[in-house]
Every structure is written in structure tokens, then in C-alpha cells.
Amino acid sequence: MKTSDLAPRSDSKHPLVALLSVASLALALAGAPAPSHAQRGELPDFTELVEKAGPSVVNIRTSERLKPNAADSEMNEQMQEFLKRFGIPAPNQRRGNPRGGEEDLPQRRGVGSGFILSADGYVMTNAHVVDGADEVMVTLTDKREFKAKLIGADRRTDVAVLKIEAGGLPALKIGDASKLKVGQWVMAIGSPFGFENTVTAGIVSAKARETGDFLPLIQTDVAINPGNSGGPLLNLRGEVIGINSQIYSQSGGFMGISFAIPIDEAVRVADQLRAGGKVKRGMMGLLPVDVSKDVAEAIGLGSKAQGALVSSVVAGSAAEKAGIEGGDVITKFDGKAIERAIDLRRIAAATKPGSKVSVQVFRRGAHKELSIVLAEASDDEPAKTEASPDSAGGNSLGLSVGEIGESQKKELKLRSGVRVEAAEGPAARAGLRAGDLILSVDNAEIGSVKQFQAQLAKLDKAKVVSMVVRRGDAVNIVLVKPEKR
């Protein structure tokens, strides 16, 4: 067979071409799905979306009087008296008004964005947009301007709700942020640098991006600049799926990375603000940290790094009353699996204070079910700890340990443990140091120096030793790798 016989012919009478044409026609008649914008190489048209959503976006202007402190006030009065003697007006004083007044104080002004949450005048924006403002003005797209009342603001989530005296307003439809996909087109409307109703578009770059804040954020490449804060992030159906909140920038301008608060979280906060003016959060009273893969394997939790390691427990807290201890790994909270420490913080905070929930902990090689009644979030701090003067013992890991006195155990609320007197070799390389308190070794609780030495004697000298260690108020799991001999 010749090579030319393998090439498809352009002759429409060729049987194969005719067969393909008939197949294509059949698919079209059968209602085959049309190619997407990406498949056709086309970009979405945002014009209809802007016309529909634009009237729901508002411009927010704030002003804040700069109030002098007491020392400054006394100095200002003395300076004003001094200047008055020479007939010179004071800097914060109008001519003809020798004493001045609040209206003469300098003001700090700001600009932001927001959107209409309901037809009766509720507006959602960022908490940082209205933080410290003495006056908030909301301007609609039809140029009507209203003085807004702050219903409530939550700094932890950066969500605020305002109220203006107006009715029949065009509220935005709330979307479902959980259905967002990376690469999906989104659009933002806001007031960057004070320019009202500016439209920018881009794609979702990442979901549930951790930025160290209380909420996982939506990352996009939509151009967001100062003044965009509080404006809506919209999908192609015109539904708000986020509140533009942060930018990543070294210059203060757009650098291709911006973040939005998921709308489901924002609405949950807004509902509480509208109901009571504040957000009530559950509090366990402990400090959770992530569990590493090495720690998970060493303590028998499995090869997957999961759960939240309890680093410290606040005295008198809900966690202490529930029997949660430092060194526990919380694997489930109210039936929900805990993958990381931040999961525990968020789920617990979202639970109503006073609720009784089940907590699954992994302690010394076994799971245990506990019940906890959540308190309301506060600023309680853990109690301080001190070291004990008692000492004795020694071992092959480079550790010298001593007893913890009964009075100190009572003060620290410990049932057992030994104190590190000195750490060398493998122990020092693992990060142990004098003053640390060793609570357990390879899931075995340690009550005395004698018990500590007996436990080390039973261990496989070729394997890593896991220890639950308390330092100050924090509890962690330390892995000590013995030296090869």
C-alpha cells in the first residue's frame, strides 16, 4: 500500500467523509452539548452581568475625627493662649472662634465599597472599611446618598453590616461559594482609588487559601485595589460568591493576587450581626497545633498526618473540665473529622456557646470519646509554670531527668511527669532542654524517674522514641532519634 493511500481525501464523495458528515449531523440533531467558551476560544461577555448587578453595588465614604489625647489637649490650650497673645490663630482654630471646636479638628477620610444585602436597606462591607469611623456615607449608583448606621462589625472575619433608610433596593442574589472551581471566571465591582462602579474580571486562582486569618479565602487574579474592599465578587450568573477583602502587594497596588471572603461564611456572620450586633463564638480553651507525618507514625496514629495536637489547656476552661489533656490529638469534633489545627479552631468557633458536643481524642495509643460544653470566646490566658529543684537519674539518650515535686504537680495540674535536668546528644538535637517536663514516652504515661528509666529500657534502640513534652504552657510531641552504634 502506498503512503498516499493513507492520507484522508478532501473529496466529499469519499465514503469515510460522507459517513463522518452524517455522524456530525446526527449528533447535532440529538442535542449534543455546545462547545464551551474556552473550547471556542472566546471570552465571556460581561455587559449584561454589569447592567444587572451594578445597581446593587454602593460606594462607602467614611470620616473619623482625630481626637487629641489628654496631654496634647493641655499643650494645645497652653499653645493657643500663647499664640492668642500675639494675635496668631491656632492651627485647629478658626478666626473669630478663640476656643475652637470639634468641627475644627482634622479628619481622616476613607473610601470603600459594599453591596445591598436586602431590599430594606441592609448593606454588607468589610469591617476594616468602617473601623473607627465617626460617620459613614453610602452612595447608590443613582447618586442618592444616605448616612448609614453601623449594625455591627466582626474584625475576626472582616465583615460588617450597615443600615440605610431606604426601601425597594436591588439586592444581590447570594450564590454558593462551595461550588466554585479553580479557573472559573469571576467579576468584581467596586470603587478602587475612589472611582465608583469600576468593573474588573479574572479567574479563581485557588480555593480555601490559608492566609493566617480566621477564614479560608478565595484567591483570584481579579484586579483589586484600595477602595475595592467590601465590594462583591460575582460569578457569571450574577450571584455574589465572595466579598473582596485583601490584596497581596508590596506597593499598595494590584499585583495579580487578591482574596475574597466566601459569601456563605460572610452571611453567617451577617445574620448574627443583624440579630444581636455581635458574633458569639464557642471556645474550648486550648491551643491546637498541626500533627506532622513523623509524629503521627511515632505515636501510632497512622501514616497520615491528621488531627490537632493539644499544645496547652487553659486552667478552668471548657477543655479542662471535659478532661482534655496536653498531648492529646483531637481527631473528631462533633462528628466532623479534624485534619488540621485550624479546622478545630474554625469548627469550634462556629459552634454556639453552651452547646454540648462530642470530642474524639487519641491518647497514648488509643481513641477516647469525651464530651465538652463550649464556653463563649474570651481573652483568657493560660497560667504560668515553674521548674522544680528536685533532680535524679540519667539515661542513654543524652537525657538527665529529675522528679517533679507534689506541690508543683498540683500547681501545674499534672498527674505525673519528670523534669529534664540536662539534654545532650540525640535529646539536644531533638530540641529538648533543661526545664522541659516529659509526660509520656511512646504512649506510656511517666510517673517517676524510675518509671521513665524502665520505659526506656523496654524500647527498641533502633527506633525513634516519641515523648509528650511540656514547656511552659505548651505541650508538644518530640521525636528523639537514637544514635547508631
C-alpha positions as CSV (number, residue, x, y, z in Angstrom):
1,M,0.0,0.0,0.0
2,K,1.3,3.5,-0.9
3,T,1.7,6.2,1.6
4,S,-0.6,8.5,-0.4
5,D,-3.4,5.9,0.1
6,L,-3.3,6.5,3.9
7,A,-4.0,10.3,3.7
8,P,-7.6,11.4,4.0
9,R,-9.1,12.7,0.8
10,S,-10.7,16.1,0.5
11,D,-13.2,14.7,-1.9
12,S,-16.6,14.8,-0.3
13,K,-17.7,11.7,-2.2
14,H,-15.2,9.6,-0.3
15,P,-17.3,7.1,1.8
16,L,-15.4,7.9,5.0
17,V,-16.0,11.6,4.7
18,A,-19.7,11.1,3.9
19,L,-20.0,8.8,7.0
20,L,-18.4,11.4,9.2
21,S,-20.7,14.1,7.9
22,V,-23.8,12.1,8.6
23,A,-22.5,11.3,12.1
24,S,-21.8,15.0,12.8
25,L,-25.4,15.9,11.6
26,A,-26.8,13.2,13.8
27,L,-25.0,14.5,16.9
28,A,-26.3,18.0,16.2
29,L,-29.9,16.8,15.8
30,A,-29.5,14.8,19.0
31,G,-28.8,17.9,21.0
32,A,-25.1,17.4,21.7
33,P,-23.7,20.0,24.1
34,A,-22.3,23.1,22.5
35,P,-18.6,23.8,22.9
36,S,-17.7,26.0,25.9
37,H,-16.3,29.5,25.7
38,A,-12.8,28.0,26.2
39,Q,-13.3,25.4,23.5
40,R,-14.4,28.1,21.0
41,G,-11.5,30.3,22.1
42,E,-14.0,33.1,23.1
43,L,-14.0,35.3,26.3
44,P,-17.3,35.8,28.2
45,D,-19.3,38.9,27.7
46,F,-19.8,40.8,31.0
47,T,-22.0,43.6,29.7
48,E,-25.3,42.0,30.7
49,L,-23.9,41.0,34.1
50,V,-22.7,44.5,34.8
51,E,-26.1,46.0,33.9
52,K,-27.9,43.6,36.2
53,A,-25.5,43.7,39.2
54,G,-24.2,47.2,39.0
55,P,-27.1,49.0,40.7
56,S,-26.6,46.7,43.8
57,V,-23.1,47.9,44.5
58,V,-22.5,51.0,46.6
59,N,-19.7,53.4,47.4
60,I,-18.8,53.9,51.0
61,R,-17.1,57.0,52.4
62,T,-16.0,57.3,56.0
63,S,-14.7,60.1,58.2
64,E,-13.0,60.0,61.6
65,R,-12.2,62.9,63.8
66,L,-8.7,62.8,65.1
67,K,-9.1,63.3,68.8
68,P,-6.1,64.6,70.7
69,N,-5.1,62.8,73.9
70,A,-5.2,64.5,77.3
71,A,-1.5,65.6,77.2
72,D,-2.0,67.1,73.8
73,S,-5.2,68.9,74.9
74,E,-3.4,70.5,77.8
75,M,-0.5,71.5,75.5
76,N,-2.9,72.8,72.8
77,E,-4.6,75.1,75.4
78,Q,-1.3,76.5,76.5
79,M,-0.2,77.0,72.9
80,Q,-3.5,78.6,71.9
81,E,-3.2,81.0,74.9
82,F,0.4,81.8,73.9
83,L,-0.5,82.4,70.2
84,K,-3.6,84.4,71.1
85,R,-1.4,86.9,73.0
86,F,0.4,87.7,69.7
87,G,-2.9,87.7,67.7
88,I,-1.9,84.5,65.8
89,P,-4.7,81.9,65.0
90,A,-4.1,78.5,66.4
91,P,-3.7,75.6,63.8
92,N,-7.0,74.0,64.8
93,Q,-8.8,77.2,65.4
94,R,-10.8,79.4,63.1
95,R,-10.6,83.2,63.3
96,G,-13.3,84.5,65.5
97,N,-13.6,81.3,67.4
98,P,-10.8,81.5,70.1
99,R,-11.7,78.3,71.8
100,G,-12.1,76.2,68.7
101,G,-14.4,73.2,68.5
102,E,-14.9,69.6,67.3
103,E,-15.8,70.8,63.8
104,D,-12.3,72.3,63.6
105,L,-10.5,69.0,64.4
106,P,-8.7,67.4,61.5
107,Q,-10.4,64.4,60.0
108,R,-9.2,61.1,58.5
109,R,-11.2,60.1,55.4
110,G,-11.5,56.7,53.7
111,V,-13.3,55.1,50.8
112,G,-14.5,51.6,50.2
113,S,-17.2,49.5,48.6
114,G,-20.2,47.5,49.6
115,F,-23.3,45.9,48.2
116,I,-27.0,45.7,49.1
117,L,-27.9,42.7,51.1
118,S,-31.6,43.2,51.3
119,A,-34.2,45.5,49.7
120,D,-35.0,47.2,53.1
121,G,-31.6,48.9,53.3
122,Y,-29.1,46.4,54.8
123,V,-25.6,46.8,53.2
124,M,-22.6,44.4,53.6
125,T,-19.0,45.5,53.6
126,N,-15.6,44.9,55.3
127,A,-15.1,45.6,58.9
128,H,-11.9,47.4,58.2
129,V,-13.7,49.8,55.8
130,V,-15.7,51.3,58.7
131,D,-13.4,50.6,61.6
132,G,-13.1,53.7,63.8
133,A,-15.4,55.8,61.6
134,D,-17.5,58.6,63.2
135,E,-19.6,58.9,60.1
136,V,-20.4,56.5,57.2
137,M,-22.0,57.7,54.0
138,V,-23.4,55.3,51.4
139,T,-23.9,56.4,47.8
140,L,-26.0,54.4,45.4
141,T,-25.5,54.3,41.6
142,D,-28.4,56.6,41.1
143,K,-26.4,59.2,43.2
144,R,-28.7,59.1,46.2
145,E,-26.7,59.4,49.3
146,F,-27.5,58.2,52.8
147,K,-25.9,58.4,56.3
148,A,-25.5,54.8,57.4
149,K,-25.9,53.2,60.8
150,L,-23.4,50.6,61.8
151,I,-25.4,47.5,62.8
152,G,-22.3,45.5,63.7
153,A,-18.7,44.6,62.7
154,D,-16.7,41.5,63.3
155,R,-12.9,42.0,63.0
156,R,-12.0,38.3,63.0
157,T,-13.9,37.7,59.8
158,D,-13.6,41.3,58.5
159,V,-17.4,41.5,57.9
160,A,-19.6,44.5,58.7
161,V,-23.3,45.3,58.2
162,L,-24.7,48.8,57.7
163,K,-28.3,50.1,57.5
164,I,-29.6,52.9,55.4
165,E,-33.1,54.3,55.5
166,A,-34.3,53.3,52.0
167,G,-36.6,50.6,50.6
168,G,-37.2,48.8,47.3
169,L,-33.4,48.5,46.8
170,P,-31.9,46.0,44.3
171,A,-30.3,43.3,46.4
172,L,-27.7,40.9,45.0
173,K,-28.6,37.3,44.8
174,I,-26.4,35.1,47.2
175,G,-24.5,32.3,45.4
176,D,-22.9,29.1,46.6
177,A,-19.1,29.6,47.2
178,S,-18.6,25.8,47.7
179,K,-19.4,25.2,44.0
180,L,-16.6,27.5,42.8
181,K,-14.0,25.8,40.7
182,V,-10.4,26.9,40.1
183,G,-10.2,28.5,36.7
184,Q,-13.8,29.8,36.8
185,W,-14.5,33.3,35.6
186,V,-15.4,35.9,38.2
187,M,-16.0,39.6,38.2
188,A,-15.7,42.4,40.8
189,I,-17.4,45.8,41.0
190,G,-16.2,48.4,43.4
191,S,-14.6,51.8,44.0
192,P,-10.8,51.4,43.5
193,F,-9.0,54.6,44.4
194,G,-12.4,56.2,44.8
195,F,-13.6,55.6,41.2
196,E,-17.2,54.5,41.6
197,N,-18.6,51.3,39.9
198,T,-15.4,50.1,38.3
199,V,-15.6,46.6,36.8
200,T,-12.7,44.1,36.8
201,A,-12.7,40.4,35.9
202,G,-10.4,37.4,36.2
203,I,-10.4,33.8,37.3
204,V,-10.4,31.9,40.6
205,S,-6.8,31.1,41.3
206,A,-7.3,28.9,44.4
207,K,-9.9,27.9,46.9
208,A,-9.7,27.8,50.7
209,R,-6.4,29.7,50.7
210,E,-4.9,29.9,54.1
211,T,-3.6,33.4,54.9
212,G,-3.4,33.1,58.7
213,D,-6.8,34.6,59.1
214,F,-9.8,33.2,60.7
215,L,-11.4,32.2,57.4
216,P,-10.1,30.3,54.4
217,L,-10.2,32.8,51.5
218,I,-10.9,32.7,47.7
219,Q,-7.8,33.7,45.8
220,T,-8.3,35.3,42.4
221,D,-6.3,37.3,39.8
222,V,-9.1,40.0,39.6
223,A,-7.6,43.5,39.8
224,I,-8.4,44.6,43.3
225,N,-7.0,47.9,44.7
226,P,-7.5,50.2,47.7
227,G,-11.2,51.2,47.7
228,N,-12.4,47.8,46.3
229,S,-12.6,46.4,49.8
230,G,-16.1,45.4,50.7
231,G,-17.3,45.0,47.2
232,P,-18.8,41.9,45.7
233,L,-17.1,39.1,43.8
234,L,-19.6,37.7,41.3
235,N,-19.9,34.6,39.2
236,L,-21.2,34.6,35.6
237,R,-24.8,34.2,36.9
238,G,-24.6,37.5,38.7
239,E,-24.6,35.8,42.1
240,V,-22.2,37.2,44.8
241,I,-19.9,34.4,45.9
242,G,-17.4,36.5,48.0
243,I,-16.5,39.9,49.5
244,N,-13.3,41.4,48.2
245,S,-11.2,41.8,51.3
246,Q,-7.4,41.7,50.8
247,I,-4.7,42.2,48.3
248,Y,-1.2,40.9,48.2
249,S,1.0,43.8,47.4
250,Q,4.4,45.3,48.1
251,S,3.5,48.7,46.7
252,G,-0.2,49.1,47.7
253,G,-1.4,48.4,44.2
254,F,-2.6,45.4,42.3
255,M,0.0,42.6,41.8
256,G,-2.2,39.7,40.4
257,I,-3.2,38.2,43.8
258,S,-6.4,39.2,45.6
259,F,-8.5,37.5,48.3
260,A,-12.2,37.4,49.0
261,I,-14.3,36.1,52.0
262,P,-16.5,33.2,51.0
263,I,-20.1,34.5,50.9
264,D,-21.5,31.6,53.0
265,E,-19.2,32.5,55.9
266,A,-19.9,36.2,55.5
267,V,-23.7,35.7,55.5
268,R,-23.5,33.5,58.6
269,V,-21.7,36.3,60.4
270,A,-24.0,39.0,59.0
271,D,-27.1,37.1,60.3
272,Q,-25.6,37.2,63.8
273,L,-24.7,40.9,63.5
274,R,-28.3,41.7,62.4
275,A,-29.7,39.7,65.2
276,G,-27.6,41.0,68.1
277,G,-24.9,43.3,66.8
278,K,-22.1,40.9,67.6
279,V,-20.9,37.4,66.8
280,K,-20.9,34.8,69.6
281,R,-18.3,32.1,69.2
282,G,-17.7,28.8,71.0
283,M,-14.4,28.4,72.9
284,M,-12.7,25.3,74.1
285,G,-9.8,26.9,76.0
286,L,-6.9,25.1,74.4
287,L,-4.1,25.7,71.9
288,P,-4.1,23.3,69.0
289,V,-1.1,22.7,66.6
290,D,-0.7,20.6,63.5
291,V,0.4,17.0,63.7
292,S,3.3,16.1,61.4
293,K,3.6,12.8,59.5
294,D,6.6,11.7,61.6
295,V,4.7,12.4,64.9
296,A,1.6,10.6,63.6
297,E,3.6,7.5,62.8
298,A,5.6,7.6,66.0
299,I,2.5,7.7,68.3
300,G,0.6,5.1,66.4
301,L,-2.0,7.4,64.8
302,G,-1.2,6.2,61.3
303,S,0.9,7.2,58.3
304,K,-1.4,10.2,57.5
305,A,-0.7,13.5,59.3
306,Q,-4.1,14.4,60.7
307,G,-5.8,15.8,63.8
308,A,-5.0,18.7,66.1
309,L,-2.4,18.2,68.8
310,V,-3.3,19.9,72.1
311,S,-0.3,22.0,73.0
312,S,-1.8,23.6,76.1
313,V,-5.0,23.7,78.1
314,V,-6.3,26.9,79.8
315,A,-6.9,26.4,83.5
316,G,-10.6,26.3,84.3
317,S,-11.6,26.2,80.7
318,A,-14.2,24.0,79.0
319,A,-11.4,21.7,77.7
320,E,-10.0,21.1,81.1
321,K,-13.5,20.4,82.5
322,A,-14.0,17.9,79.7
323,G,-10.8,16.0,80.6
324,I,-8.8,17.1,77.6
325,E,-5.1,17.0,78.3
326,G,-1.9,18.4,76.8
327,G,-0.5,15.9,74.3
328,D,-4.0,14.7,73.2
329,V,-4.6,14.6,69.5
330,I,-8.2,15.7,68.7
331,T,-9.3,13.7,65.6
332,K,-13.1,14.5,65.6
333,F,-15.2,17.3,66.8
334,D,-19.0,16.9,66.9
335,G,-18.6,14.0,64.4
336,K,-16.6,16.1,62.0
337,A,-13.1,14.9,61.1
338,I,-10.3,17.2,62.1
339,E,-7.4,17.3,59.5
340,R,-5.5,20.3,60.8
341,A,-5.4,22.5,63.9
342,I,-7.1,25.4,62.0
343,D,-10.1,23.1,61.3
344,L,-10.6,22.6,65.0
345,R,-10.4,26.4,65.7
346,R,-12.9,27.2,63.0
347,I,-15.4,24.4,63.7
348,A,-15.4,25.1,67.5
349,A,-15.7,28.9,66.9
350,A,-18.7,28.3,64.6
351,T,-20.5,26.3,67.3
352,K,-22.9,28.1,69.6
353,P,-21.6,28.7,73.1
354,G,-23.2,26.4,75.7
355,S,-23.5,23.6,73.2
356,K,-22.5,20.1,74.4
357,V,-20.6,18.2,71.7
358,S,-18.6,15.0,71.5
359,V,-14.8,15.2,71.0
360,Q,-12.7,12.2,70.0
361,V,-9.1,12.3,71.2
362,F,-6.1,10.0,70.6
363,R,-4.3,9.5,73.8
364,R,-1.4,7.1,74.5
365,G,-2.2,4.8,71.6
366,A,-6.0,4.6,71.8
367,H,-9.0,6.7,70.9
368,K,-11.2,8.1,73.6
369,E,-14.6,9.9,73.5
370,L,-15.1,12.9,75.6
371,S,-18.0,15.5,76.0
372,I,-17.4,19.2,76.1
373,V,-19.7,22.1,76.8
374,L,-18.3,25.1,74.9
375,A,-17.8,28.5,76.6
376,E,-18.1,31.8,74.9
377,A,-14.9,33.1,73.3
378,S,-12.9,35.4,75.6
379,D,-9.3,36.6,76.2
380,D,-8.4,34.1,78.9
381,E,-4.7,33.3,79.1
382,P,-3.0,30.1,80.3
383,A,-1.5,30.0,83.8
384,K,2.3,30.3,84.2
385,T,4.5,27.3,85.2
386,E,7.8,27.0,87.0
387,A,10.5,24.3,87.2
388,S,11.2,22.1,90.2
389,P,14.5,21.9,92.1
390,D,14.4,18.1,92.7
391,S,16.7,16.1,90.5
392,A,17.9,12.5,89.9
393,G,18.5,9.9,87.2
394,G,20.2,9.6,83.8
395,N,19.8,7.6,80.5
396,S,21.4,6.6,77.2
397,L,19.5,9.2,75.0
398,G,21.6,12.0,76.5
399,L,18.8,12.9,79.0
400,S,19.2,13.6,82.7
401,V,15.8,13.8,84.4
402,G,14.5,14.6,87.8
403,E,11.4,14.2,89.9
404,I,8.6,16.9,89.9
405,G,7.6,17.8,93.5
406,E,4.0,17.1,94.5
407,S,3.4,20.8,95.2
408,Q,4.5,21.7,91.7
409,K,2.4,18.9,90.2
410,K,-0.6,20.3,92.0
411,E,0.2,23.8,90.9
412,L,0.7,22.7,87.3
413,K,-2.3,20.3,87.5
414,L,-0.2,17.3,86.5
415,R,-0.9,13.7,87.4
416,S,2.7,12.7,86.5
417,G,5.9,13.5,84.7
418,V,9.6,14.1,85.1
419,R,11.7,17.2,84.6
420,V,14.7,17.4,82.2
421,E,17.8,18.4,84.1
422,A,20.1,18.3,81.1
423,A,19.9,17.3,77.4
424,E,22.8,16.2,75.2
425,G,23.3,14.3,72.0
426,P,20.1,12.9,70.5
427,A,17.9,14.6,73.1
428,A,19.5,18.0,72.4
429,R,19.2,17.6,68.6
430,A,15.5,16.8,69.0
431,G,15.1,20.2,70.8
432,L,14.8,19.1,74.4
433,R,16.4,21.3,77.0
434,A,16.6,21.7,80.8
435,G,13.3,22.6,82.4
436,D,11.1,20.6,80.0
437,L,8.6,18.3,81.5
438,I,8.3,14.8,80.0
439,L,4.7,13.5,80.5
440,S,4.8,10.2,78.5
441,V,7.2,8.1,76.5
442,D,5.9,6.1,73.5
443,N,2.3,6.4,74.7
444,A,3.2,5.3,78.2
445,E,2.5,7.8,81.0
446,I,5.5,8.5,83.1
447,G,5.0,9.0,86.9
448,S,8.6,9.0,88.2
449,V,12.3,8.8,87.2
450,K,12.3,5.1,87.9
451,Q,9.3,4.5,85.6
452,F,11.0,6.7,83.0
453,Q,14.2,4.6,83.0
454,A,12.2,1.4,83.0
455,Q,10.2,2.5,80.0
456,L,13.4,3.5,78.0
457,A,14.9,0.1,78.8
458,K,12.0,-1.7,77.1
459,L,12.2,0.3,73.9
460,D,13.8,-0.8,70.6
461,K,17.1,1.1,70.5
462,A,16.9,1.3,66.7
463,K,13.5,3.1,66.6
464,V,12.6,6.7,67.1
465,V,11.2,7.5,70.6
466,S,8.2,9.7,70.9
467,M,7.8,11.9,74.0
468,V,4.9,14.2,75.1
469,V,6.8,17.2,76.4
470,R,5.5,20.3,78.2
471,R,7.5,23.5,78.1
472,G,6.0,26.4,79.9
473,D,2.3,26.3,79.0
474,A,2.8,24.5,75.7
475,V,2.7,20.7,75.1
476,N,4.2,19.1,72.1
477,I,5.3,15.7,70.8
478,V,9.1,15.4,70.4
479,L,10.8,12.6,68.4
480,V,14.2,11.5,69.7
481,K,16.3,9.5,67.2
482,P,18.8,7.3,69.0
483,E,22.4,7.4,67.7
484,K,23.5,4.3,65.7
485,R,26.2,2.3,67.5
